[in-house]
């Protein structure tokens, strides 16, 4: 198969779809790999690194899309890429269709095969291609939250871990999945007073056993969240409904419960956001303020640490990319039901029900 790896063009997105080590594996399997010139530079990989393992570099993104049967990338295609995508071309990346109507309709019109990392799901409902970036985003959410709690960044001017004689900050983590758990671990490590909330008592019991003692668990309900907000300094929103829009756990009227300078970090923004007042931001302009509350809603948080993120992502995606290249997408998805769940749009048909429901589109099961 001919595999193409374009350079990411989303704002401050420095990750790349595959490391040279991943490319080497595809080449050993007999596949031809084309990498766009400087695609890996932001992650620390030079063109020469790719060429040394058998890839060919091409000068432009147009060249890569024109020749490839499968495109492997990191973020969803954006508007300049839409006309480059060909009917029947396999696009293997994060899509998050439920939060982007324009992208959904563009990919339907392209007649491409859109296989989304974020909905590939194992029998235990875990999301193997989302986990590594969720781990990064969860840890980064605390790093960014700490920064924007600083007074020059419009925050309260609070040090997350405090100092002897001064109480630490209070952190509320909404959602106890991979993002939330990693956020709680990092926040606890600073010495902050952490509360992690979820609707799964089974998950909360597990976390109560394994997390440090400065992490408390809380059943997630509107009443309980409202009760926490007046004394919380940093809120991490990390709820996920795979392939669907995130629910709004903090509404506009709840902002008045918090003190000015409180920071909200919406890690769920790529699925629509779990704060009603959120809208996507970028690494170049990461925050905005509503009613005195600082909102951080960067949709590609792991893009800020591209070396770590690209390595972690390729570790997870490579076995699936190899299967798709070896067998073609139809045979690979028949052989692996987990991979088949990644098929969101196939040749103009919406094959993931949550996406169809969000945008009121006809749904066609992938089995057809």
N, C-alpha and C positions, 0 to 999 in steps of 0.2 A: 504494500500500500504506500501511497505518497502522503507523507505527513508534513504539515506546515505549522511552524511556530512563529506567529507574528509578534511584533513589538506592541506592548500594551500602550494605548493612547488615552486612557482615562486620566483625569487630573492626578498628578503625583503618584501614579501607579508604577512602581519600579520592579514589581515581581515579573517573572517570565514563566511561561507555561511548562517548561521542562528544563532541568539541569543538563549539563553535558553528560553526566553519568546516565541519566535517563535516555538521552539520545543514543548513547553507545549501546544500550540494551536493544532499542528498536532496530538499529543498524545490524546488530548481531542476529536479529530475527529475520533479516533479509529485506527490511523496509528502507525506503528512500526518505530522508528527512531534509527539509529546507527550513532554514532559520533566517528571519529577517536581520539584516545588518544592524548591529548594536542592540538587538532584542534583550540580550542578557546582561548588558552593561550595568544597569541599575541594581542588579542582584550580585554583581561581582564576577560575572562570567564574560570573557572576551570572545569575539568571533573566532579567534584562533583556538579557543578551548573546544568549541563545537566542531570546527573543521578537523581538529586532531582526532576526533572520534568518528569521523566519517560523514558529518553533515555538510551540506552546501549552503553558503550564505547568499541571500538575494538582497538587492538594494532597497526594494520598497515593499510596503505592505500589500500593494496591489499585486506584485509578483507572487507573493506567498499565497494569497487567496486564489489567484488564477490557476496555480498548478496543483494545489493540494486536494486530495480526496478527503482527508480528515484534518481539521484545524484543532490544535490543542492550545488553549490559552488559559487565562486566569479569570478575568472579569468579563461580564456580558458585553457583546458587541455594542458600540455606541453609533450614533447616526452616520458618521462618515464611513463606517464599515458596512452598513446595510446593503448598499448596492454592490459590494464586492462578493457577497455570499451567493453561491450558485445553487440551483435546484439539485437535490440529492446529496449535497455536501454535508458531511458529518461535522458538527460543531460540538466539541467536548470542552465544557467550561462551566463556571457558575453563571446562572441566568437570573434567578429570583423573579420569575415572570409575574408572580402575584402582586408585585409592587410597581410594575411598569407596563402600562397598557400599550404605550407606543412601541416598545420593544416586542411585546407579544404579537401585535398585528404585523410588525415588520418581519418577524420570523415566520409567521404564517404565510405572508406574501412571498417570502424567499423560496418556499418549498424545500428548505433544508431540513436535515435531521438534527434536532436540538436535544442533546443528551446532557442533562444538568447534574453537575457534581452534587448539589445540595439535596437531591431527592433519591440518590442511590441509597438503598436501605437494606440492611441485613435482616434475617429472620427475627432477631431480638429487637428490631426497630432502631438499632443504632445506625448512624449515618457516617460511614467510614471516610468519605471524601470531604465532609464538613468538619469532622472532629479536629483535624490538625489546625485549620484556620480558626476554629472556635477556641482552641487552646491559646493560640496567639492573641486573639481578640480579647479574650477574658483577662489575660495578664496585662495586655496593653490598656484595657479600660481603666485599671487602677492607676497605671503610670500617667495616663492622660488626665484622669480625674484629679490626681494629686497636683498636677501642673496648673489646672484651671481653678483650683481652690486658692491659689496664690492671689494676693490682692492686685498686683499689676495685671493679672489675667481676668479681673472682674469678680473673682471669688471672695469668700469670706476672710481669707488670710489665715487659714488654719493649716497647721502641719498635721498630716494624717496620723502619724504615730505619737504626737505629743512629745513632751520631754518630762523628766522628773519634776513633779510638782504641778504639772499642767496636764489635764485630761486629754486623751487622744480624740480624734474625730470619730464620728459615728457614720458607718457605711451601711446602706440597705441594698441588698442584692435581690432583684426580682427574677426568679427563675433559677432552678438548681440543676440545670443540665451542665454540659461541658463548659460553656462560657461562664455561667454563674459560679460553678465550683472553682474554676481557675481564678476568677476574680476574688472569691472569698479567700483562697489560699494566699494570694499576693497581699491583699489588704490585711489579713491577719498577720502576715509576716512583718508588716511595718509597725505592728502594735495597735492598729485601729480596733475599735469596738465594732464588730461586724454582726449583722443579722442577715440571714439568707432565707428567702420565702419561696414556697412552692405549694402546689396543690396536691402533690404526691406525698402522703405520710410515709410510705415505704422509703422513698428517696430521702426524706428528712431524717428518718431514723438512722439510715446508713451514714449520712453526713454528720449527724450528732456523734457518732462513734469515731469517725476517722479525722474530722477536722479539728484544729486547735481549739482550746477551751475559750478563746476570746471570740469564737464564732457561735452565735446562737441561732437556732432554727425557729421558723415561724410559719404557720399555715397561712397561705396567701388568700386573702379576701379583701374586698374593698374596705371593710371596717378596720381590719388590722393594718392595712397600708396607710389609711388616713391617720390612724393613731401613732404611727411611726414617724410620719413626715415632719411634724413640728421640731423634733430634736435630731433630725438626720442632716448630715453635711454633704454627703455624696450618695447619689442613687445610681445603681447600675441596672439598666433594663436589658434582660437577656432571655426573654421568653421566646419560644419557637414553636410554631405549628408547621411541620414540614410541608413546604410547597405552598403554604397558604399565608394570608396576611396575618401579621401579629396583632393580638388584641391590645386595646388601649387600657393599660393598668393605671396610668396617671392621667386624669382629665384636666382640662384647662382650669376648672374651678378649684382643683386640689393644689394648684400652685400657690394659692394664697395661704395655705397651711404652712409653707416653708419660709424660712428666713431669707432675705435677700443675700445673694452670693452663693446659695446652695447650688451644687452642680449636678446636672442630670447627664449621664452618658448612655445614649441609646444605641446599644450594640445590635438591636433588632431592626435598625433603620433600613437595611437592605431588604427586609420583608415588610416594609411599610411603617415600621416604628411602633414601639409600645407606649409612647407618650403622645397624647393627642396633639400637643403643640410642637412636635418634632417635624423637621423637614431635612432632607439630605444636605450635608455640608461636605467640604473637601479639606484635604490636608493644608491647602493654602489659606482657607478661611474656615477653620474648624468649628467655631462657636457662634451662637447668637443668644440674645437675652430676651426673655418674655416675662413680664411682670417681675423683673428683678432676679429671675432664675436663669442661670447659665446653662445652655443646652449644647452638648457636644454630640454631633450626629454624623460623623464621617462614615461613609458607606463602605470604605475599604481600609479599615483600621490596620490590618496586617501589612498593607502596602508601605507602611512607615518603617518596617523592619524587613526589607525584601530578601536579604540573604538568608535569614532564619526561615522566613515564610516559604520561599521557593524550595528550599531543601525539604521542609516538612510536607509541602504539598506534593512534590514529586514522589516522595516516599509512599504516599497514599495512592496517587492516581496512576502510577506507572503500571502496576499489574493489570489494571482495567484498560489502559491505553494499548498495552501489548495485546490483550485479548481482542480488542476491537480491530487492531491492525492485522492480526493473524487470521481472524475468522470473518471479518466484516461485521457491521453492527447487527444485522439480523441474526446470524448464527450465534454471535457472542451473547446477545440478549436472550435468546432461546435457552442457551446453556446456563445462563446465570440470571435467575429471577431478580436478584438484587440490582444488577446492572439495568435490567429492563425497566425498573422503577424510575430510572433516570430519564427515560424518554418522555419529554414534556410536549414537544411538537414534532410531528413526523410528516414531512412532505405536505404541509398545509393543514394537517389535522391536529387538533389539540387532544393529546392522549394522556394528560394528567388532570384528574377530575377537579382538584382544588383550583387549578388555573382556569379551567372552563367556567367553574362556578363564580369565581371572583369577577370575571369580565363578561359573564352571561353569554358564553360562546358554546357552540355545539361540542359535545364530548364524544370521542370515539375511543373505546378501549384499545389499548395497544395490541391486544391479541388479534384484533381484526386486521 
